[in-house]
Amino acid sequence: MATPDSILELLSPYPPGWGGTLLSGAAATLAISAGAYLIGIVIGMAGALGKLSDKRALGVVLNLYTTLIRSVPELILIVGLYYAGTDGLNRLLQMAGLPPLEVNGFVAAVAVLGFVQGAYMTEVLRGAILAIPNGQIEAAKAFGMSPFLRFRRVVLPALLPNALPGLSNLWLSVTKDSALVAVVGYQELALATRLAGASTKHYFLFFMAAALIYLAITLVSNFLFRLLERRVRRGQPALA
């Protein structure tokens, strides 16, 4: 059984402690999550606007995208998109007479998770846009606002209060889903924890430490989203 002194030594950020490895893994988790989240927002906004447009063919494609992504487990999507995507890209490069490309694990993780997040973001943002009273948009049209100006001054400020709870959940979701990228060999917090446990045989200690780090990320994230929601809801009646 580990003594308090040995626990501190094992969790030390300096070798032979593994605290530094865990913190590096946590930083990688946050970097992957932030990159995927931003990509997801871009895809989600484009998808939401596309679904609400009058272009029927585009709506069919987007419906297929969101249905397929949301119906398949993230682990299968990550493994499939990583290996199939890399293989497909290298086949295209080979056909073009170019050398194969070695895909960086971080870039692959961000791209795959962002693509998955985009499907969920699409539905969250689409629902938030539909919740905007139609009279506000019609009034903006009557004032002669261009579509971009209408989106920036009317749609975006009005959809944020409706979308933030869902966006907050998706952020917390992607911080947990980032652990799945360990299957493609990129070291984030979950993989760093397994390595530390396997090297020292103190699995319980390191998995508890990782759980506390994930909890800290969640608490800080919730606090920041509450501040953001309070700001975008300023001037609105307080919720009961």
Stockholm file with secondary structure:
# STOCKHOLM 1.0

chainA/1-240         MATPDSILELLSPYPPGWGGTLLSGAAATLAISAGAYLIGIVIGMAGALGKLSDKRALGVVLNLYTTLIRSVPELILIVGLYYAGTDGLNRLLQMAGLPPLEVNGFVAAVAVLGFVQGAYMTEVLRGAILAIPNGQIEAAKAFGMSPFLRFRRVVLPALLPNALPGLSNLWLSVTKDSALVAVVGYQELALATRLAGASTKHYFLFFMAAALIYLAITLVSNFLFRLLERRVRRGQPALA
#=GR chainA/1-240 SS CCCHHHHHHHTCSSTTCSHHHHHHHHHHHHHHHHHHHHHHHHHHHHHHHHHHSSCHHHHHHHHHHHHHHHHSCHHHHHHHHHHHHHHHHHHHHHHTTCCCCCCCHHHHHHHHHHHHHHHHHHHHHHHHHHTSCHHHHHHHHHTTCCHHHHIIIIIHHHHHHHHHHHHHHHHHHHHHHGGGGGGGTCCCHHHHHHHHHHHHSCHHHHHHHHHHHHHHHHHHHHHHHHHHHHHHTTTSCCCC
#=GC SS_cons         CCCHHHHHHHTCSSTTCSHHHHHHHHHHHHHHHHHHHHHHHHHHHHHHHHHHSSCHHHHHHHHHHHHHHHHSCHHHHHHHHHHHHHHHHHHHHHHTTCCCCCCCHHHHHHHHHHHHHHHHHHHHHHHHHHTSCHHHHHHHHHTTCCHHHHIIIIIHHHHHHHHHHHHHHHHHHHHHHGGGGGGGTCCCHHHHHHHHHHHHSCHHHHHHHHHHHHHHHHHHHHHHHHHHHHHHTTTSCCCC
//
